[in-house]
């Protein structure tokens, strides 16, 4: 009996213990569930609170951004995110979609003067996001037209290179904002390399380039074109702000010395030469080495009097390469095979004689271009002032007896006039050792051994040594491509680039700058006047008449003076 009671009591205690344990576990689970629910509720409330704060912060930033845009834009808020695409153009004027015109016009932006924008890179593909962040830049620009596709902005090379100076992304997104810029009063520029300092009219060239720009930004690289040559200048400082407008304003420009650490790319440098002192150099095939010399008033007087002449000489090493020699007078600074005033394509050594008979010769500075024609060539260049008799200044004169030119007879073989007393012996010797070239228009008297290598060009008929034919064909008859796209032989190319090439440099009759001529003007009247494309545009500027004060276009000023004031 006691055993059964004990077992019943143990069973009851065990059941009570299990019920208590289950109750404890249930309470623990409920406590944990409540704790988890409390944590989730707090997390949700924190997230909601954070989102509310972020929304408030974003709203404040948006309002602040709108205020800044309104302030920067003078009451006009214009902001777009557009995909940038490059287009071939000069200057800094971009192309925007037509919808931008509608938005800007609706806010009255066109009533506030020229449009200026700040462009910032907001996305750029690259190897790493860190590099992208470092390469993100901003610059300023004007607007050329509103013809771009919707969602895109067209960037000229100047703007593109300043936004993406090191990489060329496949796709990039640019932020475009309207801003008001003050008119610039001062700019400090530094050329990259020494080439720009060689230009004789740096400020005129720079002024011509800036006419295609609407803005300048500190830190940008300004590209200046001079004919087919290109120079880059770093914008170091601007006043009155770091970004200015260059439209309808006079800017004081300070050009500082170039950074000696910068190689300046492939820019050419003119090495000065002194009369009578040679200089040696090395030139690779297809490349140029340039020198310069000057003719002052005293030297020019001696040349005009016929007493002196200028001799330019190039000597090359035997069994080495070969060169071509080109000479020009400034403002044509860098002569080449298409643009020059004097040239020599002889094999080996070359000599150019410049005398008073050359109409292009005068007081001024001259450039010598040594072009590598074949292989790498070592050469020596020498410029001297010689007597017209052929003696260099300082040489002793050689004695010579005056020739008797009386009673002469014409040789039947060489057609030279020979004294009658020796004509028989001369003709006997001449007929055995000399022969006259029978090619039409040649008539050159040659030694018999020389006649074997005397040939004529099939295209132009010029008489040459057989060893010179390869160079003659390559220099004069090989088709060349002008930078403007036309393909011509060398002789026609020289004429083309001197008279009709749109990229040739001319002196504008209205502004006085050395500029590219451009194509024929659109106005037929300007074509009849002989104006270039640049002169047609430049001459459209107005100036007050000195006689009546009326505003007249510069290209019509002479007609106005004749028609209104009867001045011839």
C-alpha positions as CSV (number, residue, x, y, z in Angstrom):
1,X,0.0,0.0,0.0
2,X,2.8,2.4,0.9
3,X,4.6,1.5,-2.3
4,X,1.6,2.5,-4.4
5,X,1.1,5.7,-2.6
6,X,4.8,6.5,-3.1
7,X,4.7,5.8,-6.8
8,X,1.5,7.9,-7.2
9,X,3.2,10.8,-5.3
10,X,6.3,10.6,-7.4
11,X,4.2,10.5,-10.5
12,X,2.3,13.6,-9.4
13,X,5.5,15.4,-8.6
14,X,6.9,14.5,-11.9
15,X,3.9,15.8,-13.8
16,X,3.8,19.0,-11.7
17,X,7.5,19.5,-12.5
18,X,6.9,19.0,-16.2
19,X,4.0,21.4,-16.2
20,X,6.1,24.0,-14.4
21,X,8.9,23.5,-16.9
22,X,6.5,23.9,-19.8
23,X,5.0,27.0,-18.3
24,X,8.5,28.4,-17.7
25,X,9.5,27.7,-21.3
26,X,6.3,29.2,-22.6
27,X,6.9,32.4,-20.6
28,X,10.4,32.5,-21.9
29,X,9.2,32.2,-25.4
30,X,6.6,34.8,-24.9
31,X,9.2,37.1,-23.3
32,X,11.6,36.6,-26.2
33,X,8.8,37.2,-28.7
34,X,7.8,40.4,-27.0
35,X,11.5,41.5,-27.0
36,X,11.9,40.6,-30.7
37,X,8.7,42.5,-31.5
38,X,9.9,45.4,-29.5
39,X,13.2,45.5,-31.3
40,X,11.5,45.2,-34.7
41,X,9.1,47.9,-33.8
42,X,12.0,50.1,-32.7
43,X,13.9,49.3,-35.9
44,X,10.9,50.2,-38.0
45,X,10.4,53.4,-36.1
46,X,14.1,54.3,-36.5
47,X,14.0,53.5,-40.2
48,X,10.8,55.6,-40.6
49,X,12.4,58.4,-38.6
50,X,15.6,58.2,-40.7
51,X,13.5,58.3,-43.9
52,X,11.6,61.3,-42.7
53,X,14.9,63.0,-41.7
54,X,16.4,62.1,-45.1
55,X,13.4,63.4,-46.9
56,X,13.5,66.6,-44.9
57,X,17.3,66.9,-45.6
58,X,16.8,66.2,-49.3
59,X,14.0,68.8,-49.4
60,X,16.2,71.3,-47.7
61,X,19.1,70.5,-50.1
62,X,16.7,70.8,-53.1
63,X,15.4,74.1,-51.8
64,X,19.0,75.3,-51.2
65,X,20.0,74.0,-54.6
66,X,17.1,75.8,-56.2
67,X,18.1,79.0,-54.4
68,X,21.7,78.6,-55.5
69,X,20.6,77.9,-59.1
70,X,18.4,81.0,-58.9
71,X,21.2,83.0,-57.5
72,X,23.8,81.7,-60.0
73,X,21.3,82.0,-62.8
74,X,20.1,85.4,-61.9
75,X,16.6,84.2,-61.2
76,X,16.6,81.4,-63.8
77,X,16.7,77.8,-62.7
78,X,17.7,75.4,-65.4
79,X,19.1,71.9,-64.6
80,X,19.5,68.9,-66.9
81,X,21.2,65.5,-66.8
82,X,22.2,64.6,-70.4
83,X,24.4,62.1,-72.1
84,X,27.4,63.7,-73.7
85,X,28.4,63.1,-77.3
86,X,31.4,64.8,-79.0
87,X,31.1,66.7,-82.3
88,X,33.7,68.3,-84.6
89,X,33.7,72.0,-83.7
90,X,35.9,74.7,-82.5
91,X,35.3,76.9,-79.4
92,X,33.3,76.1,-76.3
93,X,29.7,76.3,-77.6
94,X,27.6,73.2,-76.9
95,X,24.5,71.8,-78.7
96,X,21.4,71.3,-76.5
97,X,18.0,69.6,-77.3
98,X,15.1,71.7,-78.5
99,X,13.2,71.2,-75.2
100,X,16.0,73.2,-73.4
101,X,15.2,76.1,-75.7
102,X,11.6,76.0,-74.6
103,X,12.4,75.8,-70.9
104,X,15.0,78.6,-71.1
105,X,12.7,80.8,-73.2
106,X,9.8,80.3,-70.8
107,X,12.0,81.7,-68.0
108,X,13.1,84.7,-70.0
109,X,16.8,83.6,-70.2
110,X,17.3,85.0,-73.7
111,X,16.3,88.5,-72.4
112,X,19.2,88.4,-69.9
113,X,22.0,88.3,-72.5
114,X,24.3,85.4,-73.7
115,X,23.6,82.0,-72.3
116,X,26.3,80.4,-70.1
117,X,26.3,76.9,-68.6
118,X,28.4,75.0,-66.1
119,X,29.0,71.4,-67.1
120,X,30.0,68.7,-64.5
121,X,30.7,65.0,-65.0
122,X,28.3,62.9,-62.9
123,X,29.2,59.5,-64.4
124,X,32.1,58.1,-66.2
125,X,33.0,54.6,-67.1
126,X,36.5,53.5,-66.0
127,X,38.5,50.8,-64.3
128,X,37.5,51.8,-60.8
129,X,35.1,54.2,-59.1
130,X,38.0,55.8,-57.2
131,X,39.7,56.8,-60.5
132,X,36.3,58.1,-61.8
133,X,35.9,60.3,-58.7
134,X,39.3,61.8,-59.2
135,X,38.8,62.4,-62.9
136,X,35.4,64.1,-62.5
137,X,35.7,67.7,-63.6
138,X,33.6,70.7,-64.5
139,X,33.9,73.5,-67.0
140,X,31.8,76.3,-68.5
141,X,30.5,76.9,-72.0
142,X,28.1,78.8,-74.2
143,X,25.5,77.4,-76.5
144,X,25.7,77.1,-80.3
145,X,22.3,75.8,-81.2
146,X,19.4,73.7,-79.9
147,X,19.5,70.8,-82.5
148,X,20.8,67.9,-80.4
149,X,18.7,64.8,-79.9
150,X,16.6,64.7,-76.7
151,X,18.6,63.4,-73.8
152,X,21.9,64.3,-75.4
153,X,24.3,67.2,-75.4
154,X,26.9,67.8,-78.1
155,X,30.3,68.8,-76.8
156,X,33.0,70.4,-79.0
157,X,36.6,69.1,-78.7
158,X,37.6,71.9,-76.3
159,X,34.8,71.1,-73.8
160,X,35.2,67.3,-74.2
161,X,38.9,67.4,-73.5
162,X,38.5,69.5,-70.4
163,X,35.8,67.3,-69.0
164,X,37.6,64.0,-69.9
165,X,41.3,64.9,-70.1
166,X,42.7,61.4,-69.7
167,X,40.1,58.9,-70.7
168,X,37.6,58.5,-73.5
169,X,34.5,56.9,-71.9
170,X,32.1,54.9,-74.1
171,X,29.2,56.7,-72.4
172,X,29.1,59.6,-70.0
173,X,26.5,61.7,-68.3
174,X,26.9,65.4,-67.8
175,X,25.1,67.8,-65.5
176,X,24.2,71.0,-67.3
177,X,23.2,74.1,-65.3
178,X,22.5,77.6,-66.4
179,X,24.7,80.3,-64.7
180,X,25.4,83.9,-65.0
181,X,29.1,84.8,-65.4
182,X,30.8,88.1,-64.9
183,X,32.7,89.6,-67.8
184,X,36.4,88.8,-67.6
185,X,39.0,91.5,-67.0
186,X,42.2,89.5,-66.6
187,X,43.6,86.1,-67.6
188,X,46.9,84.5,-67.0
189,X,47.9,81.7,-69.4
190,X,50.8,79.4,-69.6
191,X,51.8,77.6,-72.8
192,X,52.6,73.9,-72.7
193,X,56.0,73.8,-74.4
194,X,58.1,76.4,-76.1
195,X,56.4,76.4,-79.5
196,X,53.8,79.1,-78.8
197,X,56.5,81.6,-77.8
198,X,57.9,81.4,-81.3
199,X,54.8,83.0,-82.9
200,X,55.5,86.6,-83.8
201,X,51.9,87.7,-83.2
202,X,50.9,85.6,-80.1
203,X,48.2,87.9,-78.9
204,X,46.6,88.3,-82.3
205,X,46.5,84.5,-82.7
206,X,45.1,84.2,-79.2
207,X,42.4,86.9,-79.8
208,X,41.3,85.1,-83.0
209,X,41.0,81.8,-81.1
210,X,39.0,83.4,-78.2
211,X,36.4,84.8,-80.7
212,X,35.1,81.3,-80.9
213,X,34.7,81.0,-77.1
214,X,32.0,82.3,-74.8
215,X,33.7,81.5,-71.4
216,X,37.0,80.7,-69.7
217,X,37.4,78.6,-66.6
218,X,40.4,78.4,-64.3
219,X,42.2,75.1,-64.7
220,X,41.0,74.5,-68.2
221,X,43.4,73.9,-71.2
222,X,42.8,76.3,-74.0
223,X,43.6,75.0,-77.5
224,X,44.9,77.6,-80.0
225,X,45.3,76.7,-83.7
226,X,47.8,78.4,-86.0
227,X,47.3,76.9,-89.5
228,X,47.7,73.2,-89.1
229,X,49.7,73.6,-85.8
230,X,48.0,73.3,-82.5
231,X,49.1,74.8,-79.2
232,X,47.7,74.2,-75.7
233,X,47.7,76.9,-72.9
234,X,46.8,76.3,-69.3
235,X,44.4,78.9,-67.7
236,X,46.2,79.7,-64.5
237,X,44.2,82.7,-63.2
238,X,41.1,84.7,-64.1
239,X,39.6,87.9,-62.7
240,X,37.1,88.9,-61.3
241,X,36.2,85.2,-60.7
242,X,37.4,81.7,-61.5
243,X,35.0,81.5,-64.4
244,X,34.3,84.5,-66.7
245,X,32.6,85.4,-69.9
246,X,34.8,86.5,-72.8
247,X,32.0,88.0,-74.9
248,X,32.0,91.7,-75.6
249,X,34.7,92.5,-73.2
250,X,38.4,93.6,-73.2
251,X,40.6,91.2,-71.2
252,X,44.1,91.9,-70.2
253,X,46.1,88.7,-71.0
254,X,49.4,87.8,-69.3
255,X,51.3,85.0,-71.0
256,X,53.8,83.5,-68.6
257,X,56.9,81.4,-69.6
258,X,56.1,77.8,-70.3
259,X,56.8,75.1,-67.8
260,X,60.2,73.7,-68.6
261,X,59.1,70.3,-67.3
262,X,56.5,70.0,-70.0
263,X,57.7,68.7,-73.3
264,X,54.9,70.5,-75.1
265,X,54.1,67.4,-77.3
266,X,55.4,67.6,-80.8
267,X,55.6,71.4,-81.0
268,X,58.4,72.9,-83.2
269,X,61.0,75.3,-81.8
270,X,63.1,77.7,-84.0
271,X,66.8,77.5,-83.2
272,X,68.5,80.8,-83.9
273,X,71.4,80.9,-86.4
274,X,74.3,83.4,-86.6
275,X,75.7,84.3,-90.0
276,X,78.9,82.4,-90.6
277,X,78.4,79.9,-87.7
278,X,77.2,76.4,-88.6
279,X,75.0,74.2,-86.4
280,X,74.7,70.4,-86.6
281,X,71.6,68.3,-86.0
282,X,69.8,65.1,-86.7
283,X,66.5,64.6,-88.4
284,X,64.4,61.5,-88.8
285,X,62.5,60.6,-92.0
286,X,59.3,62.6,-92.3
287,X,60.2,65.0,-89.4
288,X,61.4,68.6,-89.4
289,X,64.1,70.6,-87.6
290,X,63.7,74.4,-87.8
291,X,66.1,77.3,-87.6
292,X,65.7,81.0,-88.0
293,X,67.9,84.0,-89.0
294,X,67.2,87.7,-89.5
295,X,68.2,90.3,-92.1
296,X,68.5,93.7,-90.6
297,X,68.5,97.1,-92.3
298,X,72.3,97.3,-92.8
299,X,72.5,93.9,-94.3
300,X,69.5,94.5,-96.6
301,X,71.0,97.7,-97.9
302,X,74.1,95.7,-99.0
303,X,71.9,93.1,-100.6
304,X,69.8,95.7,-102.5
305,X,72.9,97.4,-103.8
306,X,73.9,94.1,-105.3
307,X,77.1,93.8,-103.2
308,X,75.9,90.9,-101.0
309,X,73.7,87.9,-101.1
310,X,72.5,85.3,-98.6
311,X,73.5,81.7,-99.0
312,X,71.8,78.9,-97.1
313,X,73.7,75.6,-97.1
314,X,72.9,72.1,-95.9
315,X,75.6,69.4,-95.8
316,X,74.8,65.8,-95.0
317,X,77.1,62.9,-94.2
318,X,78.2,60.7,-97.0
319,X,76.4,57.3,-97.2
320,X,73.8,58.6,-94.7
321,X,70.2,59.6,-95.3
322,X,68.9,62.6,-97.3
323,X,67.1,65.8,-96.5
324,X,65.0,68.5,-98.2
325,X,65.5,72.2,-97.6
326,X,62.7,74.8,-97.2
327,X,62.9,78.5,-96.4
328,X,60.2,81.0,-95.7
329,X,59.8,84.5,-94.4
330,X,57.7,85.3,-91.4
331,X,54.8,85.2,-90.7
332,X,55.0,81.8,-92.3
333,X,57.0,80.4,-89.4
334,X,57.2,76.7,-90.1
335,X,57.9,76.0,-93.9
336,X,57.1,72.6,-95.2
337,X,57.0,70.8,-98.5
338,X,53.7,72.5,-99.4
339,X,54.1,75.9,-97.8
340,X,57.4,77.6,-98.5
341,X,59.0,80.4,-100.6
342,X,62.3,78.8,-101.4
343,X,63.3,75.1,-101.6
344,X,66.0,72.7,-102.6
345,X,65.5,68.9,-103.2
346,X,69.0,68.1,-104.4
347,X,70.6,64.9,-103.4
348,X,73.2,65.2,-100.6
349,X,74.3,68.8,-100.1
350,X,72.0,71.7,-100.9
351,X,72.6,75.4,-101.5
352,X,70.0,78.2,-101.8
353,X,71.1,81.7,-103.0
354,X,68.8,84.5,-101.9
355,X,69.6,87.8,-103.7
356,X,67.9,91.2,-104.3
357,X,66.2,89.7,-107.4
358,X,63.9,87.7,-105.1
359,X,60.8,89.8,-104.7
360,X,60.0,88.0,-101.3
361,X,63.4,88.9,-99.8
362,X,63.5,91.9,-97.5
363,X,64.2,93.0,-93.9
364,X,62.7,90.5,-91.5
365,X,63.0,87.1,-89.9
366,X,63.3,83.9,-91.9
367,X,62.8,80.2,-91.0
368,X,64.7,77.3,-92.3
369,X,63.1,73.9,-92.4
370,X,65.2,70.8,-92.7
371,X,63.0,67.8,-93.6
372,X,64.2,64.3,-93.3
373,X,63.6,62.6,-96.6
374,X,65.3,59.2,-96.2
375,X,66.4,57.4,-93.0
376,X,67.9,59.3,-90.0
377,X,70.2,62.0,-91.3
378,X,73.0,64.0,-89.6
379,X,73.4,67.4,-91.2
380,X,75.1,70.8,-90.8
381,X,73.3,74.0,-91.6
382,X,75.1,77.3,-92.4
383,X,73.9,80.7,-93.4
384,X,76.4,83.2,-94.7
385,X,76.5,86.6,-96.3
386,X,78.5,86.3,-99.5
387,X,79.8,88.7,-102.1
388,X,77.9,88.4,-105.4
389,X,81.2,87.3,-107.0
390,X,80.9,84.1,-105.0
391,X,83.4,84.9,-102.3
392,X,82.4,84.8,-98.6
393,X,83.0,87.8,-96.6
394,X,86.6,87.9,-95.5
395,X,88.0,85.7,-98.2
396,X,90.9,86.9,-100.4
397,X,90.0,87.7,-103.9
398,X,91.5,85.5,-106.6
399,X,93.2,87.1,-109.5
400,X,91.7,86.6,-112.9
401,X,92.5,88.1,-116.2
402,X,89.8,89.6,-118.3
403,X,88.7,87.5,-121.1
404,X,88.8,88.6,-124.7
405,X,85.5,88.2,-126.3
406,X,86.4,89.4,-129.7
407,X,86.3,87.4,-132.9
408,X,84.5,84.4,-131.5
409,X,82.8,81.5,-133.4
410,X,79.9,79.3,-132.3
411,X,80.9,75.7,-131.7
412,X,78.7,73.4,-133.9
413,X,78.6,70.7,-131.1
414,X,78.1,72.5,-127.8
415,X,76.8,75.9,-129.2
416,X,79.3,77.8,-127.0
417,X,81.2,80.8,-128.4
418,X,84.9,80.0,-128.8
419,X,87.8,82.3,-129.9
420,X,88.3,81.8,-133.7
421,X,92.0,81.0,-133.3
422,X,91.2,77.9,-131.2
423,X,87.8,76.8,-132.7
424,X,89.3,74.0,-134.7
425,X,91.0,72.3,-131.8
426,X,87.9,72.9,-129.6
427,X,85.5,71.3,-132.0
428,X,87.8,68.3,-132.5
429,X,88.0,67.8,-128.7
430,X,84.4,68.6,-128.0
431,X,83.0,66.2,-130.6
432,X,85.1,63.3,-129.1
433,X,84.3,64.0,-125.5
434,X,81.0,65.9,-125.3
435,X,77.5,65.3,-126.5
436,X,74.3,67.4,-126.6
437,X,71.1,66.0,-125.1
438,X,68.6,65.6,-127.9
439,X,65.6,65.7,-125.6
440,X,63.1,68.4,-126.7
441,X,63.8,71.6,-124.7
442,X,66.9,70.3,-123.0
443,X,70.1,70.9,-125.1
444,X,72.4,70.3,-122.1
445,X,76.1,69.6,-123.1
446,X,77.3,66.5,-121.2
447,X,80.4,64.5,-121.0
448,X,80.0,61.2,-122.8
449,X,80.2,59.2,-119.6
450,X,77.7,61.6,-118.0
451,X,75.2,61.2,-120.9
452,X,74.8,57.5,-120.0
453,X,73.1,58.5,-116.6
454,X,71.3,61.6,-117.9
455,X,67.5,60.9,-118.0
456,X,64.3,62.9,-118.2
457,X,61.2,62.7,-116.1
458,X,58.3,61.3,-118.1
459,X,55.8,63.6,-116.4
460,X,57.5,67.0,-116.4
461,X,60.5,66.5,-118.7
462,X,63.1,67.8,-116.3
463,X,66.6,66.5,-116.9
464,X,68.1,64.6,-114.0
465,X,70.9,62.2,-113.0
466,X,69.6,58.7,-113.0
467,X,70.2,58.4,-109.3
468,X,68.0,61.5,-108.6
469,X,65.0,60.1,-110.4
470,X,63.6,58.2,-107.4
471,X,63.7,61.3,-105.2
472,X,62.3,63.5,-107.9
473,X,59.3,61.3,-108.4
474,X,58.6,61.1,-104.7
475,X,59.0,64.8,-104.1
476,X,57.3,66.3,-107.1
477,X,54.9,63.7,-108.5
478,X,53.8,61.5,-105.5
479,X,50.2,62.4,-104.7
480,X,49.9,64.3,-101.4
481,X,46.8,64.9,-99.2
482,X,46.2,68.4,-98.0
483,X,44.8,68.8,-94.4
484,X,41.7,70.1,-96.1
485,X,41.2,66.8,-97.8
486,X,42.2,67.5,-101.4
487,X,44.8,65.2,-103.1
488,X,47.3,66.8,-105.5
489,X,50.9,66.5,-106.7
490,X,53.5,68.6,-105.0
491,X,53.7,71.5,-107.5
492,X,49.9,71.8,-107.6
493,X,49.7,71.4,-103.8
494,X,52.1,74.3,-103.3
495,X,49.9,76.5,-105.5
496,X,46.7,75.2,-103.8
497,X,48.0,75.9,-100.3
498,X,49.2,79.4,-101.4
499,X,46.0,80.5,-103.1
500,X,42.9,78.4,-102.5
501,X,43.3,76.1,-99.5
502,X,40.7,77.0,-96.8
503,X,43.3,76.3,-94.1
504,X,46.0,78.7,-95.5
505,X,46.9,81.6,-93.3
506,X,46.1,85.1,-94.4
507,X,46.3,88.5,-92.9
508,X,42.7,89.8,-92.4
509,X,42.3,93.2,-94.0
510,X,39.9,94.2,-91.2
511,X,41.4,92.9,-87.9
512,X,45.0,92.5,-89.0
513,X,45.3,89.0,-87.5
514,X,46.8,85.9,-89.1
515,X,43.8,83.6,-89.5
516,X,42.7,80.7,-91.6
517,X,41.1,81.9,-94.9
518,X,38.2,79.4,-94.8
519,X,36.0,78.6,-97.7
520,X,34.4,81.0,-100.1
521,X,32.0,83.4,-98.4
522,X,28.2,82.8,-98.7
523,X,27.6,86.3,-99.9
524,X,28.1,86.6,-103.6
525,X,29.1,90.3,-103.2
526,X,31.9,89.3,-100.8
527,X,33.1,86.7,-103.3
528,X,33.3,89.4,-106.0
529,X,35.3,91.6,-103.6
530,X,37.8,88.8,-103.1
531,X,37.0,88.4,-99.4
532,X,37.8,85.1,-97.6
533,X,35.2,83.5,-95.3
534,X,36.8,85.0,-92.3
535,X,37.0,88.4,-93.8
536,X,33.3,88.2,-94.8
537,X,32.4,87.6,-91.1
538,X,35.0,89.9,-89.6
539,X,34.0,92.7,-92.1
540,X,30.4,92.4,-91.0
541,X,31.3,94.2,-87.7
542,X,30.3,97.8,-87.6
543,X,32.3,100.9,-86.8
544,X,31.3,104.6,-86.7
545,X,32.2,106.5,-89.9
546,X,34.9,109.2,-89.2
547,X,32.9,111.7,-91.3
548,X,29.3,111.3,-90.2
549,X,29.4,109.0,-87.2
550,X,27.0,106.5,-88.7
551,X,27.5,102.8,-87.9
552,X,28.7,101.1,-91.1
553,X,30.0,97.6,-91.7
554,X,33.8,97.5,-92.1
555,X,33.6,95.8,-95.5
556,X,31.2,98.5,-96.7
557,X,33.2,101.5,-95.3
558,X,35.0,102.3,-98.6
559,X,31.7,102.2,-100.6
560,X,30.1,104.4,-97.9
561,X,32.9,106.9,-98.1
562,X,32.5,107.1,-101.9
563,X,28.7,107.1,-102.1
564,X,27.9,109.3,-99.2
565,X,31.0,111.5,-98.7
566,X,32.3,111.5,-102.3
567,X,35.8,110.4,-101.2
568,X,37.8,108.3,-103.6
